[in-house]
Every structure is written in structure tokens, then in C-alpha cells.
């Protein structure tokens, strides 16, 4: 009888919480790097999602973007649980095993998360570049003891280094009697862009990247796009025609929505994928296009991401190794890639 009474009291208390009018702060909270901003269990206010192993409740939900859920069976307090990860593949980085949904820092300069066998990282240090100016003619980036990230310092005289002197003399902005002359770094920019790297996973949603200085500041930056070589649950071997060894570039037979961190694409797509072979060859993208895809999240947020769409695939024996997004060899060139407004 006591157990029934306790359960009834807890359920009524949870229901009472959601029955109250929403009273949210004017500005959403600032969450740490790698922590999602999600709606609470009542669908009222946006809160910083609880992470793996942290206490959770109706008003403090777990990070569903990392496939975490609140397990109320671990604590005697039925109103509070512990964030646990859904069953998923672990990640191996440098001999250290991380559970699916677990966040970690392999170094002070990166914050990473394991998602079902795949590792995604974001930098914690700024990658800005400071050009010489009248008040700072010779900027230099230095490592300060006790600090992780390098910082810029200004020097008034050039160091004994020919290259730095040439760079300073090239970019120094002379001040005329009528004031400083506005000059955009883009005006004298020599655009350089690398090829897109291979998709970081052989199936499912993954990431591809490239380096370019094609921006207003003419600064080298890493651009990323999401990609899907093929769905992980597809049975492409049954689609290989009799007498053939490969199904090179199959196309989805019906419209599908892409899913990214619990958010769905607002449009339906019929994308092409890379197939498989029965003779140990692997099929990878050969010609692709890049376009913007809009996603809608359960919290109501809408965002766009650049995504790779496959035009053709090639089948070969130079196969990438599975589950290793840090291999430098995964940079097979893809031809004919261009941005598109689909």
C-alpha cells in the first residue's frame, strides 16, 4: 500500500509541475561546449541538457541528441534519475575506450563526443588570424605558460626573421593625412581550396571537410559538410543484378528525411548512395555536389547544414579503413564537386 501511495504522490507532483504556466527567463542559458540546449520535459523552457552520469529529472532532461535517457530505476528517489546511454558501439581513441554518448577531452584544445562508434570533436581554442595594423605592426602568436591556447601579442619591432618582415611589409596599412585607407583583405586574396575529404563513416550520417581561404578575411578555415555514403540498415546485396558483381550507384526508391542529432530534414529527398560489390571491392563517391539542407528539431529550432549529395560512385580495391575519422589517408579526390541550390 505504501508503494502505491508513494508512486501516486510522485506522479501527481510531476503532473502538477507541468500544469503550471510556463515562466522562462528572457534569455536562454549559456551551455558549456558540447552541451545541447533542449526543452524541459514540460515543453516550456530551454535548459542545458544533462550529460552522461549526471542527475536528471522532468525539468532537467538528458541530452537526447547524444541518445541519452533518464534512468529512474538507479536511485531511490523516483523524481530523480541518472542519464544513461542507449546501447551503441563504443569508440577507441589512442587505446582508450569511450561509451556511446560519452563526452571527453583528448587534449585541452578539443572537446569530443562518442556517438555510436563515431567520434566528433569541436575546437576549444579560437582559430583567428591577426593581420598587421598601425597599432600592432608585428603581431605574433605565443604559447603562455599555464594556458592551453596560444594568444596574440603585439611587437613594435620585427623579429630577426625574414618571412615575418616580408609579411608585415606586405600587409602594413599606411595611414594617410586624410585618415586610414579602408582595404579589404579579400581584394588581394589568392583563393586556395583543398578537395573535400572522404566521408568519416562508410554508412550513416558522417562528416567531410576541406580547407579554404575563400572568405571576406582571406583566412584559412576548415569547412565541414555532412554526408551519407549509404544507410547503415540497407540490404544492397539483394539489389545486385544477376551476372553483375557491383551495385555501383543505387538511388532511394522513395522519399526520405535525413536525421541529424534528433532533428529531421524539413524536405523529403531521393538521394543516390554508393552500393557494394561481391568481389571485395568497395564503392565510394566519385562525383558529388554540395547543397544546403534545412533541419527542424523537436525543440522548435531550425538550422541549415551543408550536405554532400552523390552523383556517381566508383568501385575499387583501395578501400578506406572502417571507424577511423583521423586517418590522413582518407582523402581520395572527388571530381566535379560544386555548390548547388537544390
N, C-alpha and C positions, 0 to 999 in steps of 0.2 A: 504493500500500500504506500509505503514511504517513497519507493522508487517512482511510482506513478505520479505522486504529488509533486516530487522534485522536477520530473520531466515536464509536467503541465505548467509549473511555475516558470521554468526556463523558456518554454515555447511562448507563453503569454508575454514574457518580458521582451523576447526578441520581436514578437509581433507588435508590441507597444512601441518599440524603438522606431519601427518603420511607419507606424501610424501617425507619428508626429510630423508637423510641417517641416520641410527642408530649411535648414538655417546654415548656409555655407558662407565661408569667408569670401570677400570680394575678389581676392587674388588666390589662385591655386597654390599649394605648397611647392617649394623648390625641392626636388628629389635628388638624391645622390646619383652620380654617374652610373648608368646601367640599371636604374630602378624605374619601373614604369609608373605613370600617373594614371590611375584607374578609378572607376566609380565604386563607391562603397556598396555593400550588399543591399542597401535600400534603394539604390539608383539615384541618390540625391547629390552627394558631393564627391569631388575628385580628391583622392588621397594617394599618398605614396604607398605602392603595393608592398606587402610584407614579403620577405625573401626566405629562401630555404632554411629551415630550422628555427625561424622566428615565430613568436606567438601570433595568432591570428584570431579574428572574430568576425561577426557580421559586418561591423563598421570598419574593420581593418582587414580587408581581404588579401589573399595571396596573389602573387603575380601570375595571372593566367597566361600572359604572353610567354612565360617560361614553362608553361604546363605544370604549374604548382597548384595544389589544392589544400584546403584546410582540413586536417585530420583531427576531429574532436574526440576520438577514442583514446588518444595518448595521455590526456590529462583528466584528472578527476573533476575539474571544473568544466561543466558541459557548455558553458558560454565561450570558452577559450580553447583553441586548438593549436596545433603546430603545423607550419607549412611543410608539406611533403611533396616530392616529385612524382609525377606519373612514371610508370615503368618505361624506361627508354635506354638507348645504348649509351654506354659511358664514353668518355673522351680520354685519350692518352696523349699527354704533352710532356716530353722530356722524361718519360718513365713515371710520371705522376698521374694517377687515375682520378678523374673528376666525374661525379654523378651527373646525370641529365638534370638540368635546371640549376646547377651549382655555379655561383659566381666566384671568380678568383682573380688574382693579380700575379701573373708570372714575373712581372717587374713593376717598378713604380711608375713606369711610363705607359702601361697598358692595363685596361680593365676588361676582362674576358668573361664569357659565359659558355657553358657546355649545353648544347641543345641536341639531344638525341644523337650523339656521336659526332656532331659538328661543333667547331669552336669559332665563335665570333668575338672580335675584340674592337675596342674603341680607344683612341689615344687619350691620355690624361694630360699631356703637355701640349701647349699651343704650338702650331707649326707656322707662325707668322714670319715674314721676312721684312727687315727694316732697311730701307734704302738710305743712302747718304742725303743729308739736307744741310742747310746753312747752320742750324744749331747743333747738328750732330754729323760732322763731315766724315767721320770714320767709325761707323758702328761695328761692334764686334760681339759675337755671342760667346759667353764663357760659362764654364761649369763652376757654380758656387758651392764650396764645401758644406755639406749638411743638407743640400737641396737636391731634389731629383731632377727638375727640369732646368735646362740652360736658360740664361737670361741675357738680355741685350745691355751692353754698356757703351757709352759714348767716349771716344777719344778724339782729342783736338789735333793730334799729330799722327801721321801714318806710321804703322809699324814697318820694320825692315822686311817687307815682303812685296815683291814687285807686283804680284797679281792683285793684292788688295789696293795698292796705289793706283793701278790702272782702272780698277772698278770704280774707285772713289772719283777719279778724274772724269770718268765717263758719265757718271750719274749725278755729279755735283750740280746743284741748281744755282746758278749765279743770280744774285739779286741786283736788278737794275734800279736806277734812281726813281723809277715810277712804281716800284714795288716788285714783289716776286712774280716771275713768269709762270703761269699755270701750264704744266706739261704733264700729260698722262703717260704712265709707263707703257700703256698699250701702243702709243704712237711709234715707238722704235722696237716693238716686240717681235722677235723671231719665233713664231709659233712652233712648238715641238710637242708631239703627242705620240705615245707608245701605242702598240696594239693592245687590245683587250686581252687580259689573261684568261686562261681556261676557267670554266665554272668550278667552284670549290668542292662540288659534290657530283657524283655520277648520276644521282637521282634525287628528286625532291627539290625544294627551293634552296638556292645557294647564292653565292656572290661571285662576281667577276670585277676586276679593277684595271685601271690604267693610270699613267702619269701624264699630265699635260700642264702647259702654262697658258692655255687658251682662255684667258680671263682678263678682266679690266686691269688688274695689277701686274700682269705678266709674271706671276709667281707659280712655281711648280706646286701642284697639288695632286692628291690622289682622288680620282673619281671612281665611284662604285656603281654597279647596277646589279639588280637581282637577276637570276637566271634559273632555268629549269631545263636540263638536258632531256629528262624523261621522268614521268611519275614513278614513285617507288613501288606502287602496288599494281603496276601494269604487267600484263602477261603477253609480251610482244612476241614470244617464240611461237605462239599459235597463229600469228598473223603472217609468218613467213610462207611464201607461196611454194608449191611443190616444185622441186628442181632448183630452187634458189637457196643460197646459204646465208643471205642477209636480208633484213627488212630495214633499208637504209634511212628513210625519212618518212615515217608514218605520220598521219595527221589525225587529230582528235575527231571522232565521228559525231560528237555532239558538243554543244556549248558548255564551257566550264568556267568557274570562278577561281582565280588564284587566291591562296591563303598565305598571309604573312603575319606572324606573331598574333594569331587570333583575329586578324582583320581580313575582310574579303574584298576582292576587286568589285567595283560597282558595275562593271560591264561583264558580259559573257564573252569568252574567246574560244576559237577553234584553232589552237596553235599546232605547229608542227613540232615533232620530237625526233630525237635520234634513236634509231632502233638498235637491234642486236644482231649478232651473227652466231652461226653454229660451228664455226671453224676457228674459234679463239680470237678472232679479230674484234675490235671494239669500234663503235661508231661515235664520232664526235662532231660538233658543229663546224661547218666549213665556211658558209656564208650566213651572216646574221644582220639584223637591223636592231636599233635601239630606240625605244619609244617610251613615253610616259604612261604609267598605269595608275589609276586612282583607286585608293583603298578606303573602305569605311569600317570603323571599329565599333564594337559593342558599346563603348562609352560615348559614341556620337562623333568622335573625331574623324576627320577626313584628311588624308595626305596622299601625295603622289610620289612615286618612285620610278626611276629609270629601270627598264627591264629589257632583257635580251629576247628577241624573237628569232627563231631559226628559219632560214630559207632553205638551205641544203645541208646535208651531213656527208662526211666521208668515212669509210670503214678501212681500218689499217691495223697493223700489229704493234704500232708504237702507242701502247695503252698507258694512261696515267695510273698511278697507284691510288687505291681507294683510301678515303678518310684521312687525307693529309693536305690541308689547305696551305701549308707552309712550304711545300716543295717548290723550289725555284724552277724546276724543270717543267712545271705545268704552265708553259707559256706558248703553246702551239699557236701559230699565227692563223687568224681567221680573216679571210679576204672579203671585200665588198661590204664591210660593216659601215653603216651610216645612221645618223639620227633620223627619225621619222615621226610624223604627227599622225598616228593612226586614228 
